[in-house]
């Protein structure tokens, strides 16, 4: 591939000195503008060590005489041609960042594309990149500051101004890593990363990402490609390598969350720490990590000339599990203008949830500061309030969210399950599109996806229905759960040791709370079908309504059998199938753990519903099932389907339906809108089932309550009309 060549303006430098220069000075200053940013380079002063370079701007030529009237925009340390995102990590002892720091592209920054990594800035070259906020012509100059004293008599200044514009910042190809696989550098907003002008941000402001295009010849995709941003899990930095694309139909993009900020950001006071404490002094918590993801997404959706494949800006999704799922919750719910869908699997969605319900709460304190201090963010909202996503999504129905596909494990004690119902109800309160599922699963991918719709095929430029109060939702009244071992068992009762439930629920003495009506499972797993309903309980004993706890034998999973065979091989030195007696013994050992939950142990909310779209078309040969979105009319076909984790098996369901992401159909607040429900189970003979009027709420959103949705044919067609 021939590197993309950009038009570059290089301004010559002048050394403007006092009568007798005291020593050598920065020299060979140059600058050019490209894609919303100005790149300034200079030759560092070899006569000093540990120095900083002050970069000045002005709308007039800068000299030593008028330096006081120029604006100092940056103080850059020596060695600025090197990446700084690992400067606060001991790479010599790090299992991942150590090898990474030895890769070819890491040796020095490039500001020109080259797939062989051969245009790196040589040592002794200073570098400053400025993101342009206002168009104009700007002069730049550089001075040296050593020992805290600036030499204002020696100024490396541009003879000509740089012509600057406000544009989406670009990225630079550092190296081709493999077939259709590249690494790029990008340059964040220096002023935001370093508001005091001193380049000392915890992770620097020059960053990198991996990107890979789908394998050549795949039949299920074509240019312009959809794009997936995969966020790695906690400590799983190696997951940023893209051995192959997943989804295989998507361009894959991966970044690094170096300091494990859960894909949000950190205090701008870092790396300073409060003496004898493990958290930073009071500062502003900035969404640095989230902003890095967004900057790459916004660059990519411009279809940049130096990325050799076209992408579809309307079909970007973000996804991840665990810490990556947390990022998918946060970045997803906050950036519906960028992402069409977000798949958040087993992630945290409320950082105000404290131990024992959230055992990771202390992990973010060294990045955000303590919860009781609740430092302000750069959005003027306290950080723990901002990252209480149930509160945020409920309070802001005016925001367009991506389609949120959510998976959660009910026996996952790594990631909180406690407030899942609160979160899902908050999404419904805010009239946002989502589907959620839960399974008898621990902390292992993947509990989701939740929806019969493929989130990877959802588009940002199409209407999407938000559902609430669906009649086909499986029962889950709260995120209450107990998962532990019992002390004794009879036909109808189960006993625990006094105090053994500390940290499992709100009873601080470790006893059973009121369990009446809740569900009991013995030896729970993904294969469990037998559920027991709890009739009553004391602090240490529960009683079931029906069934026989003593006779029940839990089913074994494939993993159980794998472990059993491995143990046989280890003990006997040979491979054989386990006997029925060995299987029964394994099942009895497994039975000693039990689960209590407030409803069904697996199920879905809104996961049954599908709607006809461009990429998931009920009938590709017909246009009658297509979405209509005009100034006066909106129409969409919605169908109910069986779901693998749900017991629902009826012919129709009901749900409150709110169309979102309407581009042309935009009723005014308080406007009366007419709705119709057409039965299109037989597409050749549609029948009007019901009609009525609804009033657009204060944000112009229209909700049709208890809309009937069938399973056959095209289901039911919702038609809205402005009078």
C-alpha positions in Angstrom: 0.0 0.0 0.0 1.2 3.5 -0.9 0.9 5.7 2.2 -1.6 8.5 1.8 0.3 11.8 1.1 -1.1 14.9 2.7 -0.5 18.5 1.7 1.7 20.0 4.4 2.6 23.6 5.2 6.1 23.8 6.7 7.1 27.2 8.1 10.7 28.1 8.3 12.1 29.1 11.7 14.0 32.2 12.7 16.3 32.5 15.7 15.6 35.9 17.2 18.1 36.5 20.0 19.1 39.2 22.4 22.4 41.0 21.8 24.6 38.2 23.3 23.0 34.7 23.3 23.8 32.9 26.6 23.8 29.4 25.1 22.3 27.2 22.4 18.5 27.4 21.9 15.7 25.3 20.3 16.1 25.5 16.6 14.7 24.3 13.3 11.1 25.0 14.4 8.5 23.8 11.8 4.8 23.6 11.7 2.1 22.2 9.5 -1.7 21.9 9.7 -3.6 18.7 9.0 -7.2 17.5 9.8 -8.0 19.9 12.6 -4.6 19.9 14.2 -1.3 21.8 14.0 1.9 19.9 14.4 4.9 21.8 15.7 8.4 20.3 15.8 11.7 21.7 16.8 15.3 20.6 17.4 15.8 20.4 21.2 18.5 22.2 23.0 21.3 19.7 23.4 23.2 21.9 25.9 20.7 21.3 28.8 19.0 18.3 30.4 15.6 17.9 32.0 14.4 21.0 30.2 10.9 22.0 29.1 10.0 23.9 26.0 7.4 26.6 26.0 5.2 26.9 22.9 3.7 30.3 22.0 1.0 31.4 19.6 0.1 34.8 18.2 -1.7 36.3 15.2 1.5 38.3 14.6 5.1 37.2 14.0 6.7 36.4 17.3 10.0 37.9 18.3 12.1 38.1 21.5 10.9 41.7 21.8 7.1 40.9 21.6 7.2 37.5 23.3 5.3 38.9 26.3 2.3 39.7 24.1 2.2 36.1 22.7 0.2 33.4 24.4 2.0 30.4 26.0 -0.2 27.4 25.1 2.1 24.5 26.2 5.1 23.5 28.3 6.6 20.4 26.8 9.2 18.2 28.4 12.3 17.0 26.6 11.9 13.7 24.7 8.4 14.6 23.5 8.9 12.5 20.3 8.2 9.4 22.5 4.8 8.0 23.6 4.0 8.9 27.2 0.9 6.7 27.8 3.1 4.2 29.8 5.2 6.7 31.6 3.5 5.9 35.0 3.7 2.1 34.5 6.8 0.1 35.4 7.0 -1.6 32.0 10.1 -3.6 33.0 8.0 -5.7 35.4 4.7 -5.7 33.4 3.8 -8.9 31.6 2.0 -7.1 28.7 3.4 -3.6 28.5 7.0 -4.7 28.8 6.8 -6.6 25.4 4.6 -3.9 23.9 7.2 -1.2 24.7 9.7 -3.2 22.6 7.6 -3.2 19.5 8.9 -1.3 16.4 6.2 1.3 16.3 6.7 2.2 20.0 10.3 3.5 19.5 9.1 7.0 18.6 6.1 8.9 17.4 5.3 9.3 13.7 3.4 12.2 12.4 3.4 10.9 8.8 1.8 7.7 7.5 4.0 4.8 6.9 3.0 1.2 7.0 6.6 0.1 7.7 7.1 2.4 10.8 10.0 4.1 9.2 9.1 7.8 9.6 9.6 8.0 13.3 10.7 11.4 14.7 14.4 11.2 15.6 15.6 11.7 19.2 16.3 15.3 19.9 13.1 16.3 18.1 10.5 18.2 20.1 6.8 17.7 19.3 3.5 19.6 20.2 0.1 18.9 18.6 -2.6 21.5 19.0 -6.3 20.8 18.3 -7.8 23.8 16.6 -10.9 25.4 18.1 -11.1 28.5 16.0 -10.1 29.0 12.3 -7.4 31.5 11.5 -3.8 32.1 10.7 -1.4 31.4 13.6 2.3 32.1 14.3 4.1 29.7 16.6 7.4 30.1 18.5 9.4 27.9 21.0 11.7 28.8 23.9 13.6 26.6 26.3 13.1 26.5 30.1 15.8 24.9 32.2 16.1 24.8 36.0 12.8 26.7 36.2 14.2 29.6 34.2 13.1 30.5 30.7 15.6 31.8 28.2 13.4 34.5 26.6 16.3 35.9 24.5 16.5 32.9 22.2 13.2 32.3 20.3 12.7 29.7 17.5 9.9 31.4 15.6 8.0 30.7 12.4 8.4 33.2 9.6 5.0 32.4 8.2 1.7 31.7 9.9 -0.1 28.3 9.8 -3.5 28.4 8.1 -5.8 26.5 10.5 -9.4 25.1 10.3 -11.8 23.3 12.7 -12.1 19.7 11.5 -12.3 16.2 12.9 -8.8 15.3 14.1 -7.1 12.6 12.1 -4.8 9.6 12.8 -1.5 8.5 11.5 -0.7 5.0 10.3 2.3 3.7 12.3 2.6 0.3 10.9 0.9 -2.5 9.0 0.7 -5.5 11.4 -0.8 -8.1 9.1 -3.3 -8.7 6.4 -5.8 -5.8 6.5 -4.5 -5.1 10.1 -2.9 -1.8 11.2 -1.9 0.3 14.2 -2.5 4.1 14.2 -1.5 7.0 16.5 -3.9 9.8 17.3 -3.5 13.0 19.1 -6.0 14.1 21.8 -7.0 17.7 22.7 -3.9 19.0 24.5 -5.9 21.7 26.3 -8.3 19.3 27.8 -5.6 16.7 28.7 -3.4 19.5 30.2 -5.6 22.4 31.2 -2.7 24.2 33.0 -0.7 24.0 29.8 2.0 21.6 31.3 2.3 18.3 29.6 2.1 16.0 32.6 -1.2 14.1 32.1 -1.2 10.7 33.7 -1.3 8.9 30.3 -0.1 11.6 28.0 -2.1 12.9 25.0 -0.7 10.8 22.1 -2.4 7.4 21.9 -2.7 4.3 19.7 -5.3 1.8 18.5 -5.5 -1.4 16.5 -7.8 -1.8 13.6 -8.5 -4.7 11.3 -10.8 -5.1 8.3 -12.9 -8.3 7.7 -11.2 -11.1 5.9 -11.2 -10.7 2.1 -13.9 -12.6 0.3 -16.4 -12.9 3.2 -19.9 -13.3 1.8 -21.8 -11.8 4.7 -20.3 -8.4 4.5 -19.1 -5.8 2.1 -17.8 -2.2 2.0 -18.8 0.1 3.5 -18.2 -2.2 6.4 -20.0 -1.9 9.8 -17.6 -1.3 12.7 -17.3 -2.9 16.1 -15.4 -1.3 19.1 -14.5 -4.1 21.5 -13.5 -3.0 25.0 -11.2 -5.4 26.8 -11.8 -6.7 30.3 -9.9 -6.0 33.5 -6.3 -6.7 33.1 -6.9 -8.3 29.7 -4.8 -5.8 27.8 -3.7 -8.6 25.5 -7.2 -8.7 24.2 -6.5 -5.5 22.2 -4.6 -7.7 19.6 -6.9 -8.6 16.7 -6.0 -12.1 15.5 -9.2 -12.1 13.5 -12.3 -10.0 13.3 -15.2 -10.7 15.7 -17.8 -10.0 14.5 -16.2 -11.3 11.3 -18.4 -9.0 9.3 -17.2 -5.8 11.0 -14.1 -3.7 11.0 -12.7 -4.3 14.5 -11.2 -1.5 16.6 -9.5 -1.9 19.9 -7.8 0.5 22.3 -6.1 0.1 25.6 -7.4 1.1 29.0 -3.9 1.4 30.4 -4.7 2.1 34.1 -8.0 0.1 34.2 -10.3 3.1 34.5 -13.4 0.9 33.6 -13.4 2.8 30.2 -14.4 6.2 31.8 -11.4 8.3 32.8 -9.5 9.5 35.9 -8.7 12.5 38.1 -6.6 15.2 36.5 -4.7 15.4 39.8 -3.0 12.1 39.0 -0.3 10.9 39.4 -0.2 12.9 42.6 -1.6 11.0 45.6 -2.8 12.1 49.0 -0.1 11.3 51.6 -0.6 7.9 53.2 -3.7 7.4 51.1 -4.4 5.4 47.9 -6.3 8.1 46.1 -5.5 11.4 44.4 -6.0 14.9 45.9 -9.2 16.7 45.0 -9.3 17.4 41.3 -11.6 17.2 38.3 -12.4 13.7 37.0 -12.3 13.8 33.2 -13.6 11.1 30.9 -10.2 10.7 29.2 -10.7 7.0 28.3 -14.2 7.5 26.9 -13.0 10.5 24.9 -10.2 8.4 23.3 -12.8 5.8 22.1 -15.0 8.6 20.8 -12.1 10.4 19.0 -11.3 7.2 17.1 -14.9 6.6 16.2 -15.5 10.1 15.0 -12.3 10.0 12.9 -13.3 6.6 11.4 -16.8 7.7 10.4 -15.3 10.5 8.2 -14.0 7.6 6.0 -10.4 8.9 6.2 -8.2 8.6 3.1 -5.4 6.9 5.0 -7.6 3.9 6.1 -7.8 1.7 3.1 -11.4 0.5 3.6 -14.7 2.3 3.6 -17.0 2.0 6.6 -20.7 2.7 7.3 -21.0 5.6 9.9 -24.5 4.5 10.7 -23.5 1.1 11.8 -21.0 1.4 14.6 -21.5 -0.7 17.8 -19.5 -1.0 21.0 -19.3 -4.1 23.1 -17.5 -5.9 25.9 -17.7 -8.1 28.9 -16.9 -7.5 32.6 -14.9 -4.2 32.7 -15.5 -4.1 28.9 -19.2 -4.5 29.6 -19.0 -1.7 32.1 -17.5 0.5 29.4 -20.2 -0.6 27.0 -22.9 0.5 29.5 -21.2 3.9 30.1 -20.0 4.8 26.6 -23.2 3.3 25.1 -25.8 5.2 27.3 -23.8 8.5 26.8 -23.1 8.4 23.0 -26.2 7.4 21.0 -25.1 10.0 18.4 -22.1 7.8 17.6 -23.1 4.2 18.3 -26.2 2.4 16.8 -26.0 -0.4 19.5 -24.2 -1.4 22.6 -23.8 -4.9 23.9 -22.9 -4.7 27.6 -22.3 -8.2 29.1 -21.8 -8.6 32.8 -20.8 -5.0 33.4 -21.3 -2.5 36.2 -23.8 0.3 35.6 -23.9 2.2 39.0 -20.7 3.2 40.7 -22.7 4.5 43.7 -23.4 0.9 44.6 -21.1 0.1 47.5 -19.8 -3.1 49.1 -20.9 -5.8 49.7 -23.2 -5.3 46.7 -20.4 -4.0 44.5 -17.0 -5.3 45.6 -15.2 -3.3 42.9 -16.3 0.0 44.4 -12.8 0.5 46.0 -11.1 -0.2 42.8 -12.0 3.1 41.2 -11.2 5.2 44.2 -7.5 5.6 43.1 -8.7 6.9 39.8 -11.9 8.9 40.7 -11.2 9.8 44.3 -13.3 8.6 47.3 -17.1 8.3 47.0 -17.8 10.5 50.0 -15.8 13.3 48.3 -17.5 12.8 45.0 -15.2 15.0 42.9 -16.7 17.1 40.1 -16.3 15.9 36.5 -15.5 18.1 33.5 -19.3 17.9 32.8 -20.1 19.7 36.1 -21.7 16.7 37.6 -20.1 14.8 40.5 -18.5 11.6 39.2 -20.4 9.1 41.2 -23.6 10.8 40.3 -22.7 10.8 36.7 -21.8 7.1 36.7 -25.1 6.2 38.4 -26.5 5.1 35.0 -30.0 4.2 36.2 -30.5 7.7 37.5 -29.1 9.2 34.3 -31.1 7.2 31.8 -34.3 7.7 33.7 -33.8 11.5 34.0 -33.0 12.0 30.3 -35.7 10.7 27.9 -34.6 13.5 25.5 -31.3 11.7 24.8 -31.2 9.2 22.0 -29.4 6.0 23.3 -28.0 3.2 21.2 -30.0 0.0 21.3 -28.8 -1.5 24.7 -28.4 -5.3 24.7 -27.6 -6.4 28.2 -26.5 -9.7 29.6 -26.1 -10.6 33.3 -25.2 -13.8 35.3 -27.4 -14.4 38.3 -24.6 -16.4 40.1 -21.9 -13.9 39.0 -20.3 -12.7 42.2 -17.6 -10.8 40.4 -20.0 -8.2 38.9 -23.0 -6.9 40.8 -26.5 -8.3 40.1 -28.2 -6.3 42.9 -29.7 -3.4 40.8 -30.4 -5.0 37.5 -34.1 -4.6 37.7 -33.6 -0.9 38.9 -31.5 -0.3 35.7 -33.9 -1.9 33.3 -36.9 -0.1 34.8 -34.9 3.1 34.6 -34.4 2.5 30.8 -38.1 2.0 30.5 -38.8 5.2 32.5 -36.6 7.1 30.1 -38.3 5.4 27.1 -35.0 4.0 25.8 -34.6 1.0 23.5 -33.1 -2.1 25.2 -33.3 -5.8 25.8 -31.9 -7.7 28.8 -31.3 -11.3 29.7 -30.1 -13.2 32.7 -28.9 -16.7 33.1 -27.7 -19.2 35.8 -24.1 -18.3 35.0 -21.1 -17.1 36.8 -18.5 -14.6 35.5 -17.8 -16.1 32.2 -18.7 -14.8 28.7 -21.3 -14.5 27.5 -24.6 -14.1 29.4 -26.0 -12.3 26.4 -26.9 -11.2 23.8 -30.5 -10.7 25.0 -32.5 -9.8 21.9 -33.8 -11.9 19.0 -32.6 -8.9 17.0 -28.9 -8.9 16.1 -27.5 -5.8 17.7 -24.6 -5.8 15.3 -27.0 -5.2 12.4 -28.9 -2.3 13.9 -28.5 1.1 12.2 -28.3 4.5 13.7 -30.2 6.1 10.9 -33.4 4.0 11.3 -36.4 4.2 13.7 -36.1 1.8 16.6 -38.9 0.9 19.0 -38.4 1.2 22.8 -40.6 -1.2 24.8 -41.8 -1.0 28.3 -44.1 -3.1 30.6 -44.0 -6.1 28.1 -46.4 -8.9 29.1 -44.0 -11.5 27.8 -41.2 -10.4 30.2 -40.1 -13.2 32.5 -40.5 -12.6 36.2 -37.7 -10.9 38.1 -38.9 -8.7 40.9 -35.5 -7.5 42.1 -31.8 -8.3 42.0 -32.0 -10.1 45.3 -30.1 -13.4 45.4 -28.4 -15.8 47.8 -25.8 -18.2 46.5 -23.9 -20.4 49.0 -23.8 -23.8 50.6 -26.3 -25.2 53.1 -25.8 -26.9 56.4 -28.6 -29.5 56.2 -31.4 -30.7 54.0 -34.7 -32.6 54.5 -37.6 -33.3 52.1 -39.1 -29.8 52.6 -36.5 -27.8 54.5 -33.0 -26.3 54.0 -30.9 -25.1 56.8 -27.9 -22.7 57.0 -25.3 -22.1 59.7 -26.2 -19.0 61.8 -24.4 -15.9 60.4 -23.3 -17.7 57.2 -24.9 -15.1 54.8 -23.0 -12.0 55.7 -22.4 -10.0 52.6 -25.1 -11.8 50.7 -28.0 -9.5 51.5 -29.1 -6.6 53.6 -29.3 -8.7 56.8 -26.0 -7.8 58.4 -26.2 -10.6 60.9 -26.0 -13.1 58.1 -29.4 -14.6 58.6 -32.2 -15.3 56.1 -34.4 -12.3 55.3 -38.0 -12.9 54.4 -38.0 -15.4 51.5 -41.7 -16.0 51.1 -42.6 -16.5 47.4 -39.0 -16.5 46.3 -37.4 -19.3 44.2 -34.9 -22.0 45.4 -32.5 -24.0 43.1 -30.2 -26.8 44.2 -26.9 -27.2 42.4 -27.8 -24.4 40.0 -26.4 -24.4 36.4 -27.4 -23.5 32.9 -29.1 -27.0 32.7 -31.3 -26.6 35.8 -35.0 -26.9 35.1 -36.4 -27.8 38.5 -37.4 -24.8 40.6 -38.8 -24.9 44.2 -41.1 -22.1 45.6 -40.3 -21.0 49.1 -43.3 -21.2 51.5 -41.8 -19.7 54.6 -38.6 -19.3 56.6 -36.9 -18.6 59.9 -33.5 -16.9 60.2 -31.7 -20.2 59.5 -34.2 -22.5 57.8 -36.5 -22.3 54.7 -39.4 -24.4 53.8 -40.6 -25.1 50.2 -44.3 -25.5 49.1 -43.9 -28.6 46.8 -41.3 -31.1 45.7 -38.7 -33.2 47.5 -35.3 -31.6 48.2 -33.8 -34.8 49.4 -34.6 -36.8 46.3 -33.7 -34.1 43.8 -30.5 -34.7 41.7 -29.2 -31.7 39.8 -28.2 -32.3 36.1 -24.6 -32.2 35.2 -23.3 -29.8 32.6 -20.7 -30.4 29.9 -18.2 -28.7 32.0 -19.0 -30.9 35.0 -18.3 -34.0 32.9 -15.1 -32.5 31.5 -13.8 -31.9 35.0 -14.9 -35.4 36.1 -13.0 -37.0 33.1 -9.9 -34.8 33.8 -9.9 -36.0 37.5 -10.2 -39.6 36.4 -7.3 -39.2 34.0 -5.2 -37.5 36.7 -6.0 -40.3 39.2 -5.8 -43.4 36.9 -3.5 -42.1 34.2 -6.0 -43.1 31.4 -9.1 -41.6 29.7 -12.5 -43.3 30.2 -16.1 -42.3 30.6 -17.3 -41.8 34.1 -19.6 -44.4 35.6 -23.2 -43.7 36.7 -22.1 -43.9 40.3 -19.3 -41.3 39.7 -21.8 -39.1 37.9 -24.2 -39.3 40.8 -21.5 -38.5 43.3 -20.5 -35.5 41.3 -24.2 -34.4 41.2 -24.6 -34.8 45.0 -21.4 -32.7 45.6 -22.8 -30.1 43.2 -26.2 -30.2 45.0 -24.6 -28.7 48.2 -24.8 -25.2 46.8 -28.1 -23.5 46.5 -29.5 -20.3 44.9 -32.4 -18.2 46.1 -33.7 -15.5 43.7 -36.6 -13.2 43.5 -38.4 -14.6 40.4 -37.1 -16.9 37.7 -33.3 -17.7 37.6 -33.2 -17.1 33.8 -35.2 -15.0 31.4 -35.5 -11.9 29.3 -37.1 -8.5 29.3 -37.9 -7.2 25.8 -35.8 -9.9 24.3 -38.8 -11.5 22.4 -39.4 -8.5 20.1 -38.1 -8.1 16.5 -38.9 -5.4 14.0 -38.4 -5.2 10.3 -35.3 -3.2 9.3 -33.0 -2.7 6.3 -30.6 -5.3 7.6 -33.1 -7.6 9.3 -36.0 -7.5 6.9 -39.1 -9.6 7.5 -39.7 -9.9 3.8 -36.8 -8.7 1.5 -39.1 -9.0 -1.5 -41.7 -6.6 -0.2 -41.6 -2.9 0.8 -44.9 -3.1 2.7 -43.1 -4.3 5.9 -40.4 -1.5 5.7 -40.1 1.4 8.1 -41.9 4.6 7.0 -40.6 7.8 8.6 -42.0 10.9 7.0 -43.1 14.3 8.4 -46.8 13.1 8.7 -46.5 9.3 9.1 -44.5 6.7 10.9 -45.0 3.0 10.4 -43.1 -0.1 11.6 -43.7 -3.9 11.7 -43.1 -5.5 15.1 -43.2 -9.3 15.8 -42.9 -11.4 18.9 -40.7 -14.5 18.9 -39.8 -17.3 21.2 -36.7 -16.8 23.2 -34.3 -19.5 24.3 -34.2 -18.4 27.9 -37.9 -17.6 28.4 -40.9 -19.7 29.3 -43.2 -17.4 27.4 -45.0 -19.3 24.6 -48.2 -17.4 23.7 -49.5 -16.1 20.4 -49.6 -12.4 21.3 -47.9 -10.1 23.8 -48.5 -6.5 24.7 -46.0 -3.7 25.4 -45.9 0.1 25.6 -44.1 1.1 22.4 -42.2 4.4 21.9 -40.6 5.0 18.4 -37.1 6.5 18.9 -34.6 7.9 16.4 -37.3 9.4 14.2 -35.7 11.6 11.6 -38.7 13.1 9.9 -41.7 12.2 12.1 -41.2 14.7 14.9 -44.4 15.7 16.7 -44.4 18.8 18.9 -44.9 18.5 22.6 -48.6 18.3 23.4 -49.5 17.4 19.9 -52.3 14.7 19.3 -51.1 11.8 17.3 -53.4 9.1 15.9 -52.3 5.5 16.1 -53.4 2.3 14.4 -52.6 -1.4 15.0 -52.7 -3.5 11.9 -52.6 -7.3 12.2 -50.2 -8.4 9.4 -50.0 -12.1 10.4 -51.2 -12.7 6.9 -49.3 -10.0 4.9 -51.6 -10.4 2.0 -54.7 -9.4 4.1 -53.8 -6.9 6.8 -56.6 -6.1 9.3 -56.9 -3.1 11.5 -57.2 -4.3 15.1 -57.3 -1.1 17.1 -56.8 2.6 16.9 -56.8 5.7 19.1 -55.1 9.0 19.9 -52.1 9.7 22.1 -50.5 13.0 23.1 -46.8 13.6 22.6 -45.0 14.2 25.9 -42.8 17.3 26.6 -39.9 16.0 24.5 -42.1 15.1 21.5 -42.0 11.4 22.2 -45.1 9.3 21.4 -46.0 6.2 23.4 -48.7 3.7 22.4 -49.7 1.8 25.6 -50.4 -2.0 25.6 -49.8 -2.4 21.9 -50.7 -5.9 20.8 -47.8 -7.8 19.1 -48.3 -11.2 17.4 -45.9 -14.0 16.4 -47.1 -14.9 13.0 -46.2 -13.4 9.6 -45.1 -9.8 10.0 -46.6 -9.6 13.4 -48.3 -6.2 13.9 -47.8 -2.9 12.1 -47.8 0.3 14.2 -48.9 3.3 12.2 -48.7 6.8 13.6 -50.3 9.8 11.9 -50.0 13.5 12.6 -53.3 15.2 12.0 
